[in-house]
Amino acid sequence: MSRNELIKKLKEKNAQLKKSQLGSIIDIFSESITNALVKGDNVEIRDFGRFYLKKIKENFNSRNPKNNQLIYKPERVRVKFKASKKLNKFINE
């Protein structure tokens, strides 16, 4: 679902709000999640899921498949999402 589709769905349920207001709400929501993850905090939204950071170890033995040359991959951080039990149950029905 794209941002515009999400705004249209929200507009159907909240006709009194303008599209620009709904767009700014979505922006604030995504910025809040991003800022919390940058600080190193986990973000948990009840009955939806959890965003968290996972450190990936450095790797000295990676190879470039094109020329079979060794590559060093430094330690990095990934954003992970774990769906809640309720969301998983809803999706798998």
Secondary structure, DSSP 8 states (H G I E B T S, - for coil): --HHHHHHHHHHH-TTS-HHHHHHHHHHHHHHHHHHHHHT--EEETTTEEEEEEEE--EEEEEETTTTEEEEE--EEEEEEEE-HHHHHHHT-
